[in-house]
């Protein structure tokens, strides 16, 4: 391993590779901030440039674009409540409230530091365990994925306040129902398309997120009377996170990084599930710390950020060691590997050690560069909030519409987004949480696909739910997550 | 008599669940033998559970404080929604540049900006910067002019 590390450092620490690492970080961050252009698009856009470079340089640059885009997506999530990527949705739960309380700079700093920590921890784990962890990702079957997705969904229980579990579950179901719109994945049968061809491909994730988060927020801002819900004036210069806050958040970051890395190992599970699970578990552990989760908690922001960056690193394990892309983004990277004539898989470690270790070392370097690059820029990025509302709000509306339009170039999607935004405003006024709906929407397709596959493998029998130990354990954990708050309340009532 | 938050939300979810359930028989069943899970299975399960949970919330609402729907100006909200709707309709026939500038001009004016130079300057600046960035820096083409000019 030490030899490999030295080979990786030698490969990564050349002037050319460092230069393109920097270019990748800048381009990724910038592209990631734009709606509709997440990590997948960012990497795809850089392929023409990468194809002119040597293999190690090109792959290092694209990995840097990946991390940069995730950080860029967090920026729009925190500043204007417009998460452009599924894995940054959980970041907005506490990032945006922190912005509203006048601390956008601090929120971005916490996100940058937590991402950095998550990436470093995960890169270290990758360095040590990559060859061994490949077998873990192979051991997961469809039934285990199904159980894991259910666990992710019932983390919604963590979002519910006292007595709010029913509302959170209803919103999860709403998200699941919306995920069934479009063509059935296995048989291609159109469902709930209302005879409209525009709905045959389903509802795009970006459309729903923009509608429920950014656009509904803008519409509420426009429609509220001036005295209601004013955002505090933004202090864009305050980036300082106090020592006490950093020490308090450190355990959450460490736990979330480990969790994120493990979840990221699993192809298809990815950064989204990792960030929601990290948020949910840290909320349970938060106790009576102030502010509570959902109101600008430092832990609430740091946990999903650490988890999603760690998961992004974890997703490289199946790619590098097995040649199996764990996500759409790593699928594009796989294409890049093949274009360079490099076959990722068990032999990559032996045949192309410079590439293998170079990519791993570049993850550390990329995280350092991102931190050094973004921290000084935060006050300038946060200045966008100081724009008067007659410029900021139309800008955000345009941002949402352009982002959604860029996905399919279909104007119908803009109209659908507006409709969803009005419904979101209505539900938000009734205190129905939006996050469970988004999670249900993201996981709906995966749950159905894995459940169907598991039933196919077991000849239509549901026995896999209890006959596979790993599936049973995860489902029991999910049951515990749902029942624990209710049991705890009963115990407290009896004690009183 | 005002209806509470939870009750109103439960009613909305119940209506949605019923409307969803009504569509399920319209999903074609593909004839395959011994299929435990069809295209209707998941929707049927979701519809049933959502209807049951909605009824539970309707019968036993938690927080039933009056729904504060009158606290916002719906007419203003719908006006901006109509503006975005019109933008979507005009995007292709009028082209990206003109439709975006019109949208930004109208929305800034509706939010209180009255200085013509600022209205035009900001609208043009944002529109052209965005278009140039996408078209030349990122290689993502957005037709700037009306469809009938390109055709």
Interface residues (C-beta under 8 A of the other chain):
Chain A: X31 X37 X45 X48 X162 X163 X164 X166 X167 X169 X170 X173 X174 X176 X177 X180 X184 X186 X187 X189 X191 X192 X219 X220 X222 X223 X224 X225 X228 X389 X390 X391 X393 X394 X395 X397 X398 X401 X402 X405 X406 X411 X412 X414 X415 X418 X421 X422 X425 X426 X427 X429 X430 X431 X432 X444 X447 X448 X451 X452 X455 X456 X459 X460 X461
Chain B: X5 X6 X8 X9 X10 X12 X13 X16 X17 X20 X23 X27 X28 X30 X34 X35 X36 X37 X38 X39 X42 X43 X46 X47 X49 X50 X53 X54 X56 X57 X62 X63 X67 X68 X69 X71 X72 X73 X74 X76 X77 X78 X80 X81 X84 X85 X87 X88 X89 X91 X92 X100 X103 X104 X107 X108 X111 X112 X113 X122 X126 X130 X134 X138 X139 X140 X142
